[in-house]
Amino acid sequence: MKNIIVVGNGMVGYKFCEKFAAQSGNEAFKVTVFGEEPRPAYDRVHLSEFFENQDAKALEMAPAEWYTENGIELITGERVSDIHRSKKTITTVKDREFSYDYLVLATGSSAFVPPIKGVEKEGVFVYRTIEDLEGMLAYAEKVKKTNPNPRAAVLGGGLLGLEAGKAAMDMGLEPHIVEFASKLMPRQLDSRSSQVLQLKLESIGLNIHLSKATNQILGDKAITGMEFGEDDVLDCDMLIISAGIRPRDELGKTCGLEMGVRGGIVVDNKMQTSDDSIYAIGEIALYNQMIFGLVAPGYDMAGVAVDQILGKTESLMPAEIDMSTKLKLIGVDVASFGEPFMPASKGHSVIFENKTQHLYKRINVSLDGKSLLGGILVGDASDYNMLHQVYLNGMAIPEDAAQLILPATEGGAFGSALDLPDTAQICSCENVSKGQICGAIKDGSCEDLAGVISSTKASTSCGGCKPMVTDLVNETLKSLGKTVKNVICEHFEYSRQELYGIIKIKKLTSFNEVLDTCGTGHGCETCKPLVSSIFASLYNFTPNKEDVTQDTNDKFLANIQRNGTYSVVPRIAGGEITPEGLIVLGQIGSKYNLYTKITGGARIDFFGAELNDLPAIWKELIDAGFESGHAYGKSLRTVKSCVGSTWCRYGLDESISFAIELENRYKGLRSPHKLKGGVSGCIRECAEARGKDFGVIAVEGGWNLYVGGNGGATPRHAELLAEKIDNETVLKYLDRYLMYYIQTAAPLMRTAAWLDKLEGGIEQLKKIVIDDSLNIATELEKEMQFLIDAYECEWKQAIENENTKKRFNHFVNSDDRDDNLVFVPMRDQKMPEHWKN
């Protein structure tokens, strides 16, 4: 048997083993893998997830048993110290010697530590291994015992640096990002996209310091701060260095392999070094004068090395390496593909920017307007996979290229994912094509997404291609006439409706209970708010019960605005308010210097409230008889009314009273999307009731009830459900309609879209709501009454609970306010200062 020794058991070293084990003809080889760390290979791409659960096992690429089962000897905790090329042996730090026929170097890289005075002090860490993270956690706990307001600085504003900033926040430290360049992520983003990212990160609590050159680390034994200039100092209790990487190429140097001028072991397109028996893959391999820090090229290198050793000499690395990337950075989409930075002489740039939503999209198009050359996406990278495929495959683009990045229109600018050529590389990490994904369904070897992922390994690494893999699987299943099941996310193999039923039947009351009962993993930003929404729809739980699973607006019971302040909207049922109530609102607005506006839903909105002030504002409102208007939630917002027969000479019924009754009945009702209602006292429709999710219009002989309207981005008139019915019947039908919608709609689906997709449309809804064709009317009415009886004002809950009030501090463990807020005058009020371009 021939011996293969793999030095390094990181992601690329493991991938070599995995690809080798999967190949035929491997029986004639024995593989031995050395790992310097005390555990098997783990996923460094998702390293920051360790701070959520501190479960190293969850990051493992494969358990130790996998190596044994595949005939691979894994030796952990033992570093290879020397290579003896003449004898074809290696020596370890334990003075053990092993012989090889082929040697594969996959030692990766180490964190670059700049030569800054004082960098050796206690409290300075690098962000590279699980052991590094364990050290940070222990030191953070130590610091918090002596300092109530600890700070952590991160040196480096690149990908890992920003992840480290989020890690510092998760550890309960005030995070500060220090970057030498004038923008964040200088290698991936242009100035404008970097600024949009900066604004988003600042809005969630990261402090950004750009154009900073660190002169020295302050402190005696332990770090106390960073000094940038004579009077420019940042106090901090911990420093995390994430300033780049350096190849771990010392074995290549000491054994005389050809090296790059700036490091890295030189390899050819076979992954061979200057010694034909030695291969180098991953971040130590200098290929075409480049070190590639992405996992996808490293995996490709591993595959080429496997093929070459097994005699498949036609397998070569391509000359050009695609450096396109898509990441979810601290919950923010960031992606770049092709040529993100392009000179004007080569083509044109089309830019879409919306700073209020922290969105930036740029595509670069050839001078003739026919080819996509590259681009940058920040805030919304949902179109990345299609844009990337259009670029890779030289596909035709619309005559107006702006359609590729403008907000989605009906049908979108892209066709079906099935229109891509079979050769299109969908998963670059695992080198999986469209043909392989679709073929796994067509040949019957796989029946669903999970099967395709298991078979092809598509999306199992960085996960960026999963939306496109999902689309291809679903479209292929549909083309074969098979039913496609829409699941919530990778953690729950159920639709919202199915999960709703499981939670109801099993009486589950916490996210962890749901996860343990019918889910996998730790959950994500898709399923956590969804499960919270189901709890609210079943039990009327408010966001205060499990605030960590909520979206930002629900967590803070207020809508976050573009400068990081919040809006406060008290409920004014039906738009009716006393002069005394108006005076109180005026006094509160004046006291807290809030921008004040009457909304389209006939209530008063306060803008510019600082996070620290929210509980105090709510208390004054509650003391004056107001309560939360739920303007931040997927719940009932308003029931708008005209003055009806109370004042209007045309009024046929008392619309104000009925609107107040409806709003108070359904206040706090959580649903898949926000709800709005309207009550008009006559067919002149001053309350615009037919543009609402439900609307009631007075006619001769009673009320006409309309449902499924929408005044949003795609306006739709509501449809007539019932004619000339009395108040009691309106309530009965609304209870049934709303509960049926809540139980059956998809996540974030408005009533208009739900009614459009309901088989049979309005006529089927009439049968269910009016004729009780499903025999569920009584149950729907009881469930609605339960939610009505369980209502509590969540603002009142928040101010009466000291632990809940703590989450409204702008800084962790500090009562300090945000001193970065800047307002400018607007008429007789104020507004946030415009961002500088």
C-alpha angles and dihedrals in degrees: 000000000000118000123231116189118195114198109204129034101209125121094291094043089051091047089055089055093046094049091044093051090051095054126092116236095042094116092093093062137073115207123205120184126198120202122186093204121076095245140053121272116299137189109271091177089071096033094128089065086075088077090061098056108359087225110144090181090063089062096049116123088209134342122256089257090065091065092051092047090054096047094253122136111221118198113186130186093029122106123209106234105180143020118209103197096182092056094032091231137124130212126211131211087259087063092247119144127213129181126223141191091194126021121199116195112205101153093138120198142303131224114274111236111198116227095254120157110255096018090131093066123121112269096039114118140172121225105229117097140033088252089057090053093047089053091051093050092051093047092047091056090049092050094048091058092063102029121047092197107039123179132206124198124203119207105214134042098212128108098290092038092060091046088051089053090056088047090055089052091050089053091057097256127128103250125224122181115207116195128180093207125071093249142035120262091010094182095053108030138053121228097268096047090045090054092051090050090048092053091050094048092047090052090060094048110274116133112216125206114184133188091026122149111193113225099182146342111249127220139069110256096343130040117266100167151330124259119210100168140348095290099014111097134153114203112218141156098210136027124204113195116212102154100137139290138277124205115255089230101140093114090057092050096049095048094047103250118158108273135195119251090246096034137280130104112269114240135177127223089282090058088244120143124214085285110068092214094055126073128187124203137175126012096350093056116097103204120177088349091301136112109209114212096186123098096228097066089045091055091049090051090051090053093050092049091051092050094047093051090049091051100257092134095170090072107099138161112255117248093236120054119204107230096186113138140183120194139173098223111193088328093314122113113234122174141159131180140178111350105351092177113047132172117238089240090067102046150317131286123220114199132191116185132177110171094180087067095032092244128149127168126175129175126184116217131190118258091256090053093235104103135055110225104178146303153192129241126189126176096007120040096161090121095047097101094052093042090049091051092047088053096044095046099039090237122177117267129207118276086244100051091191088078088074093068107021117107109289119278127196106297092004128231093283129074125220119311085239088071089073117101116260089244093060109123105231099172110039094180093060097023094238120163131211088248092057093049096047092039092058088061098039096051091051096242091117131034104186147012094278090054093049092049091049092047101043100023088226112163094009095116119046093353094220094126096050096102091056093043088052092049092050093049093047094045092047092050090049091049088056091050094250126141116256117214115211108215126193098240141309091293097057124041091201139088118245090257092052093047090047088057094047093050091047096048096043092041093228115179108180136051092240091053090053092046093049093046103046111354143072136222123009103302130249144230089279102052100034097064090039093056089046089053090053091051089052092048092049103036105009090243109175123223089258091075095067107005093168091069095052133099114252096263094049093043092057095032090232139079114262112227131210097273096046097264123117139236123230120207118181118200115261101181112222090351091281116139135160123237087246090055091050090051091053091050090049092051092050092047090050095044094053095035094239128171105242128207137165107234130223087254091062100254137104122264124199115204131191099039112157118229092244091056099051097091092047092049091048092050093054091047093048092047087055092052100263128124140188115306091202091228088151099051139081087248143091109318108177144337103216120207143185119222091261123181091338089080112347118094090214095050117122098186142012099273097170094058093045093047090051090049092050094046093049090046096054101029112133092017106149119210142163089276137005118289131215130183138189138197120199121189093214143004091276083084101211090165092055089230095167092062092061137085085253129009136182123202124187116234134165105292101022140308132330111218119212127186140184100038126145133193095185133097092317105036116212132176116238117246126237112259101170138000134220098356128154128245094266093052091048089056093046094050093043091051090054096043096048095045092047090051092048092051099046110029123103120245114289092003116146119222090250093058090041092054091047090055096042107109106244092017120215094351091057090047090053090054091051099041102033106023095033091225092169093047091234102110096103092048092049091051092049092049091050092049090051091055092046092051092046095055118131128171105249093204088059090048090052098051093046094054117070094200091052091049090058092070090066093069111111090219127041111256092357137095092207116127129231104268093183095077113114124189130183130200120269116183103307095335138051140258136188114278111259116253116253116243 
